[in-house]
Amino acid sequence: MPQAQPASARGYAVAVVAALFLSTTAIFIRHLTLTYAIPALVLALWRDVFVVVTLVPVFAAAKPSLLRIPVRHVPYMAVYGLVLALFNSLWTLSVALNGAAVATVLVYSSGAFAAILGRVFLKERLGWAKVAAVVMSLLGCALVAGLLELGSWKGNLAGVAIGIAGGLSYALYSLFGRSAANRGLDPWTTIVYVFAFAAVFLFLVNCLPGAPLPGSSRTLGDLMWLGASWRGWLVLFLLAAIPTVGGFGLYTVSLSILPSSVASLVVSLEPAFTAVFAFIILGERLTGIQLAGAGLILGGVVVLRAFEGRSRR
């Protein structure tokens, strides 16, 4: 019992740092799409590829055991990778159809989905504090992303449905992360295999003739969209290294410590961090409503943390 508190505190710290790293994703993607107009699913493919080609040599040299898993877990990893590929695809489609603000809010419906799915499949407790944190987190995300501009919803029911499906797929990713921890799989081993399978699935999607999905490549030549632009490739590599390896890696580690619903709620700090980075790097000013939203998100995490501390005592 005395060891539970330090483990939980470590899990919260890891999840907060994961949210900090993940919040840089929009900065890198915005630069790549505006400067190079790279198709979204081609970008997602190379992001996954760079994660794998970065981690595999490091693990092979430092700790080869991280690259080995029992054969019985391979089908599980393949399904997990498919969930990640689905999430990446739905999120990019949601951004294209809804715009960044509404898409960000919709994807963070994952906190509510994770709480419900965690209760159904992993028997995680769903108490009043978790429900309150879900509500505060979603409302805070809405305020930070500027969802009060309700005109963005008109005539776009398909976009809204895809955005909500993206939130559901993100919750499924969280659920698989917790399940992988329950199976005794190392978080970093999970990252390597899941991103490798996701890259395979995204490659197959981009190879479909005629670009059937928005943001996918029209020809195989489009896979090398950045061509000889070393700056573009460098930014793409940094996108893989900082928010993807750092963010997703630490998030997966947090899932091995915290319930999936709790980790998802803590990582919902990402939109607030993104707003701060946008202000510092892009010069976008935070409004009073956005500051209030950031406060709600932080408040939800504080409520959840305080209640869990009382429960243990």
Secondary structure by P-SEA (a helix, b strand, c coil): ccaaaaaaaaaaaaaaaaaaaaaaaaaaaaaaaaaccccaaaaaaaaaaaaaaacaaaaaacccccccccccaaaaaaaaaaaaaaaaaaaaaaaacccaaaaaaaaacaaaaaaaaaaccccccccaaaaaaaaaaaaaaaaaacccccccccccaaaaaaaaaaaaaaaaaaaaaaaaaaacccaaaaaaaaaaaaaaaaaaaaaccccccccccccccccccccccaaaaaaaaaaacccaaaaaaaaaaaaacccaaaaaaaacaaaaaaaaaaaacccccccaaaaaaaaaaaaaaaaaaaaaaaaac
